[in-house]
Amino acid sequence: MTTGHQESKAQLHGVAIGTLVDQVETWNPSRTDGDTRFDYIDLSAVDQDTKVVVAARNLTCEEAPSRARQCVSKGDILISTVRPNLNSVARVPDHLDGATASTGFCVLRPRTKVLDPAYLFQWVKSPAFVADMSNKATGASYPAVSDRIISESKIPLPPLPEQKRIAAILDKADAIRRKLQQSLLLSDDFLRSVFLDMFGDPVTNPKGWPIVTIRDLLVATAYGTSKKASESEGQFPCLRMNNITYSGGWDFTSLKYVDLDKHEQSKNLVHAGQLLFNRTNSKELVGKTAVYRRKEPMAFAGYLVRGIANPDADVEFIAAFLNLPHGKAVLQGMCKNIIGMANINAEEFKSISIPKPHVRLQREFARVVMAVENQRENLKKFLTESEALFSSLQQRAFRGEL
């Protein structure tokens, strides 16, 4: 077979990834002097959205977990073998050259004479690769793939110059997407800065605001509906705990539906300008709080508590307070564990201490929030469009159509 035919076949049918990468070395920290330190990358160190290592830890060998085994170099590609549908992948950054990675990662070190590292990284982020790994995962409650499955999976393999060209195109498109994601994150930072500038640090209360409880700022609270929600049928979309993000935003991508009669609607619908508090969740997520801002009302489930502000308060201020690091710490300190879940009931929620600035100042803050939220909605639309474009480019690239 001619070289040209071989290259065409490799691009069309793909080549097993394991034949294009080098094996990484391993070591056992427990067999080294206990005071020796090293950088450790575990599964939680990778940000699933940005695909970067964000939280490596520096440990002594004495502190090393049993999974700390794989010696990695800058540019190595880490693929979490657990829950492959989440696509927790990243490249080892320069400053972590020589670090140790968890055995929960499959580490790919491409042979650069045949496989471009940037091209491989784009491939392991592609919908085709994620779908393949998700289909091959085993384990109902803890789906995972093995290193062997990843090694045997195939990657389209055009000539090296073509790989570099494709990777450069996808890198540029991906950079646009990442900048939009970063802009959304910066808007959260901006609102936190505005809050601290207007009201001061709630820990020290430098502006001397009266300290009250959340009960003093609300006219009413209510638990949500206990009705079983349907995947596709029902009068109202029903908000659940997964629809509130940790930072106090909204994720409406997974909604269920319920029917409510007129009596139930008054108790179990949330309207624009009202607050929802997540009273039951895992310990790190309990207490998620967000202001509902949509024009059309939605139902809310029993794991949520609705709060309606009285005339002397604004829910945007209350939610911002609870989403500050101080608010998160207060919530973590007061939640009770119940069979693997944590809980803060409505009465406990209302008992939380909170500064009480003048309502005019709270409403001024709320106007800033709304202005930022309008900008965020525009950014989200641009991000959705850029993600669709990026996905289309990925598919065309790996079909050899770019």
C-alpha positions in Angstrom: 0.0 0.0 0.0 1.4 3.4 -0.9 2.1 6.1 1.7 -0.7 8.2 0.3 -3.2 5.4 0.6 -2.0 4.7 4.2 -2.5 8.4 5.1 -6.0 8.5 3.6 -7.0 5.3 5.5 -5.6 6.7 8.7 -7.7 9.9 8.3 -10.9 8.1 7.3 -10.9 5.2 9.7 -8.7 6.6 12.5 -5.7 5.2 14.3 -5.6 3.8 17.9 -4.5 6.6 20.3 -2.3 4.2 22.2 0.0 3.7 19.2 0.7 7.4 19.0 1.6 8.2 22.6 4.4 7.3 25.0 3.9 5.6 28.4 4.5 7.7 31.4 6.6 6.8 34.4 5.1 6.1 37.8 6.4 6.3 41.4 5.3 5.6 44.9 5.6 8.6 47.3 5.2 6.3 50.3 8.6 4.9 49.5 10.3 8.3 49.6 11.3 10.5 52.5 8.0 11.7 54.1 9.1 15.3 54.2 9.8 15.5 50.4 7.2 17.7 48.7 5.6 17.4 45.3 2.7 19.0 43.2 -0.3 16.7 43.0 -3.1 16.9 40.4 -6.2 15.0 41.4 -9.6 14.8 39.7 -11.0 17.9 41.4 -8.1 20.0 40.2 -9.4 20.2 36.7 -12.1 22.7 35.8 -14.6 20.9 33.6 -15.8 24.1 31.9 -12.5 25.7 31.0 -10.5 22.5 30.6 -7.5 23.7 32.7 -5.8 22.6 35.9 -6.8 25.2 38.5 -6.2 23.7 41.9 -3.1 21.5 42.1 -1.9 20.8 45.7 1.6 20.8 47.1 1.9 17.8 49.4 4.5 16.0 51.4 5.1 12.3 50.6 3.6 11.5 54.0 0.4 13.2 52.9 0.2 11.5 49.5 -3.0 9.7 48.7 -2.7 6.2 47.3 -3.7 7.4 43.8 -0.7 9.8 43.5 1.4 7.7 41.1 1.8 9.1 37.6 4.7 11.4 36.7 3.6 14.0 34.2 5.3 16.6 32.0 4.2 19.9 30.6 1.9 19.4 27.6 0.7 16.0 28.7 -3.0 15.5 28.3 -5.1 14.4 31.3 -8.4 12.6 30.7 -10.5 11.7 33.7 -11.7 8.1 33.4 -14.6 8.8 35.8 -17.9 10.1 34.4 -16.5 10.6 30.8 -19.7 12.4 29.8 -18.5 15.4 31.9 -15.3 15.6 29.7 -12.9 16.6 32.5 -9.8 17.0 30.5 -6.8 19.4 30.6 -3.2 19.8 29.5 -0.5 19.9 32.1 0.7 23.6 32.3 4.4 24.6 32.2 4.5 25.4 35.9 3.4 21.8 36.8 6.1 20.1 34.7 7.2 17.1 36.8 4.1 17.0 38.9 2.3 13.8 39.9 -1.2 13.0 38.6 -3.9 10.8 40.1 -4.4 7.3 38.6 -7.9 8.5 38.0 -6.5 10.2 34.9 -5.4 8.5 31.7 -2.3 10.4 30.8 -1.6 10.9 27.0 1.9 12.0 26.0 1.8 12.3 22.2 4.8 11.4 20.0 5.2 14.7 18.4 6.6 13.4 15.1 3.3 11.8 14.3 0.7 13.4 16.5 0.4 17.1 17.2 -0.4 17.7 21.0 -2.9 20.6 20.2 -4.7 18.4 17.7 -5.0 15.6 20.2 -6.3 17.9 22.8 -8.9 19.2 20.5 -9.9 15.7 19.6 -10.4 14.6 23.3 -12.7 17.6 23.8 -14.8 16.8 20.7 -18.4 15.5 20.9 -17.4 12.4 18.9 -14.8 11.4 21.5 -17.0 12.2 24.5 -19.9 10.2 23.0 -17.6 7.2 22.3 -16.3 7.2 25.9 -19.8 7.7 27.4 -21.1 4.7 25.4 -18.2 2.5 26.5 -18.4 3.5 30.2 -19.4 0.9 32.7 -21.0 1.2 36.1 -24.5 2.6 36.7 -23.8 4.9 39.7 -20.1 5.6 39.0 -19.6 5.3 35.2 -16.0 5.0 34.2 -13.7 3.9 31.3 -10.3 2.3 31.6 -7.0 3.5 30.2 -7.2 0.6 27.8 -10.5 1.8 26.3 -9.0 5.3 25.8 -5.9 3.8 24.3 -7.8 1.6 21.9 -10.1 4.4 20.8 -9.3 5.8 17.4 -8.4 9.3 16.3 -8.7 10.6 12.7 -5.0 11.1 11.6 -4.3 13.4 8.7 -0.6 14.3 8.0 1.1 16.3 10.7 1.0 19.7 8.8 -2.8 19.3 8.4 -3.1 18.4 12.1 -1.4 21.6 13.0 -3.6 23.6 10.6 -6.8 22.1 12.1 -5.6 22.7 15.7 -4.8 26.3 14.9 -8.3 26.9 13.5 -10.0 25.2 16.5 -7.7 27.0 19.0 -8.8 30.4 17.6 -12.5 29.5 17.7 -12.0 28.0 21.2 -10.3 31.2 22.4 -13.4 33.3 21.5 -15.6 30.9 23.4 -13.2 31.0 26.5 -13.2 34.9 26.5 -16.9 34.9 26.6 -16.9 32.5 29.5 -14.3 34.6 31.3 -16.5 37.7 30.8 -19.4 36.0 32.5 -17.1 35.0 35.4 -15.8 38.6 35.6 -19.3 39.9 35.9 -19.7 37.9 39.1 -16.5 39.4 40.4 -17.7 42.9 39.5 -20.9 42.5 41.4 -19.1 41.2 44.5 -16.8 44.3 44.3 -19.8 46.6 44.0 -21.5 45.0 47.0 -18.4 45.4 49.2 -17.9 49.0 48.0 -21.5 50.0 48.8 -22.1 48.0 52.0 -18.7 47.1 53.3 -17.3 43.7 54.4 -20.2 41.9 56.3 -17.7 40.3 58.6 -16.5 43.6 60.1 -19.4 45.8 59.1 -17.2 48.9 58.8 -20.2 51.1 57.9 -22.1 50.3 61.1 -25.3 49.0 59.6 -27.9 47.6 62.0 -27.7 43.8 62.3 -31.0 42.0 61.9 -32.1 38.6 60.7 -33.3 37.6 57.2 -36.7 37.2 58.9 -36.8 41.0 59.4 -36.4 41.5 55.7 -39.0 39.1 54.4 -42.8 39.4 54.4 -43.3 35.7 53.7 -41.6 32.3 53.0 -43.0 29.1 51.6 -41.9 25.6 50.7 -42.3 24.4 47.1 -44.6 21.7 45.7 -44.1 18.0 46.6 -45.9 16.9 43.4 -44.1 14.5 41.2 -42.9 16.4 38.1 -43.0 15.1 34.5 -40.2 15.2 32.0 -42.3 16.7 29.3 -46.0 17.3 30.3 -47.4 19.9 32.7 -48.8 23.3 33.1 -45.8 25.0 34.6 -42.0 24.4 34.4 -40.8 23.3 37.9 -37.5 24.7 39.3 -35.5 22.2 41.3 -32.2 22.4 43.2 -30.1 21.7 40.1 -31.5 24.8 38.4 -29.8 27.2 40.8 -26.0 27.5 40.3 -23.5 27.7 43.1 -22.7 31.3 42.3 -26.4 32.3 42.4 -27.3 32.1 38.8 -29.8 30.0 36.8 -29.5 26.9 34.6 -32.7 26.3 32.8 -31.4 23.5 30.6 -33.0 20.7 32.6 -36.6 21.4 33.5 -39.5 19.2 34.6 -43.2 20.1 34.6 -46.2 20.0 37.0 -49.9 20.9 37.0 -51.1 23.2 39.8 -54.7 24.2 40.6 -55.4 27.8 41.6 -55.0 27.2 45.3 -51.6 25.5 44.7 -50.5 28.3 42.3 -50.5 30.9 45.1 -48.2 28.8 47.2 -46.0 27.0 44.7 -45.3 29.6 42.0 -42.3 31.9 42.0 -42.6 35.3 40.3 -40.1 37.9 39.1 -38.4 39.7 42.1 -38.7 36.8 44.5 -36.0 34.7 46.0 -35.4 30.9 46.0 -33.2 29.3 48.7 -32.0 25.7 48.3 -32.7 24.2 51.7 -31.6 20.5 51.0 -28.6 19.4 49.0 -25.1 18.0 49.5 -23.2 19.9 52.2 -21.1 22.0 49.8 -24.2 23.0 47.8 -26.9 23.5 50.4 -28.0 27.1 50.7 -27.7 28.0 47.0 -29.7 31.2 46.6 -30.9 33.1 43.5 -33.4 35.8 42.5 -36.0 34.8 40.0 -36.2 37.4 37.2 -38.2 36.0 34.4 -41.6 37.5 33.5 -43.5 34.1 33.3 -43.9 32.4 36.7 -42.6 28.9 37.4 -43.4 26.3 39.9 -40.7 25.3 42.4 -40.0 22.0 44.2 -40.1 21.2 47.9 -36.3 21.3 48.3 -36.5 25.1 47.7 -37.9 27.9 49.9 -39.4 31.0 48.3 -38.7 34.4 50.0 -40.6 37.6 49.3 -39.0 40.9 50.6 -40.9 43.4 52.7 -40.9 47.1 51.7 -37.7 47.7 53.7 -35.6 45.3 51.8 -34.6 44.1 48.3 -34.1 40.4 47.5 -31.1 41.2 45.3 -29.3 42.4 48.4 -30.2 39.3 50.4 -29.2 37.0 47.6 -25.9 38.8 47.1 -25.1 38.6 50.8 -25.7 34.8 50.9 -23.6 34.3 47.8 -20.5 36.1 49.3 -17.8 33.8 50.8 -19.0 35.0 54.2 -22.5 34.0 53.5 -21.4 30.6 52.1 -19.3 30.0 55.3 -22.3 30.9 57.5 -24.5 28.4 55.6 -21.8 25.7 55.8 -21.5 26.1 59.5 -25.3 25.8 60.3 -26.4 23.0 58.0 -27.3 19.6 59.5 -26.5 16.3 57.8 -29.4 13.9 57.2 -28.6 10.6 55.5 -25.9 11.9 53.2 -27.7 15.2 52.6 -27.5 18.6 54.4 -30.5 20.6 55.4 -31.3 24.2 56.5 -35.0 24.6 57.1 -37.0 27.8 56.5 -36.9 28.9 60.1 -33.1 28.4 60.3 -32.8 30.3 57.0 -34.8 33.2 58.4 -32.6 33.3 61.5 -29.4 34.2 59.7 -27.9 37.5 60.8 -27.5 40.1 58.1 -26.7 43.8 57.9 -29.6 46.2 57.0 -28.5 49.1 54.9 -31.2 51.7 54.0 -33.6 50.2 51.4 -32.7 53.1 49.0 -29.1 51.8 48.9 -30.3 48.2 48.5 -32.4 49.2 45.5 -29.5 51.2 44.0 -27.5 47.9 44.2 -30.4 46.0 42.6 -30.4 48.4 39.7 -26.7 47.7 39.1 -27.4 44.0 39.3 -30.2 44.3 36.7 -27.9 46.3 34.3 -25.2 43.6 34.7 -27.8 40.8 34.2 -28.9 42.4 30.9 -25.3 42.4 29.7 -24.9 38.8 30.9 -27.9 37.7 28.9 -26.3 39.2 25.8 -23.1 37.5 26.6 -24.9 34.2 27.0 -26.5 34.5 23.6 -23.1 35.2 22.0 -21.6 32.2 24.0 -24.4 29.9 22.7 -23.7 31.0 19.2 -20.0 30.6 19.5 -20.4 27.1 21.1 -22.6 26.1 18.2 -20.0 27.4 15.7 -17.2 25.7 17.6 -19.1 22.4 17.6 -19.7 22.6 13.9 -16.1 23.4 13.2 -15.0 20.4 15.3 -17.3 18.0 13.4 -16.1 19.4 10.0 -12.4 19.3 11.1 -12.4 15.7 12.2 -14.3 14.7 9.0 -11.5 16.3 7.0 -13.8 19.1 5.6 -12.0 22.2 6.8 
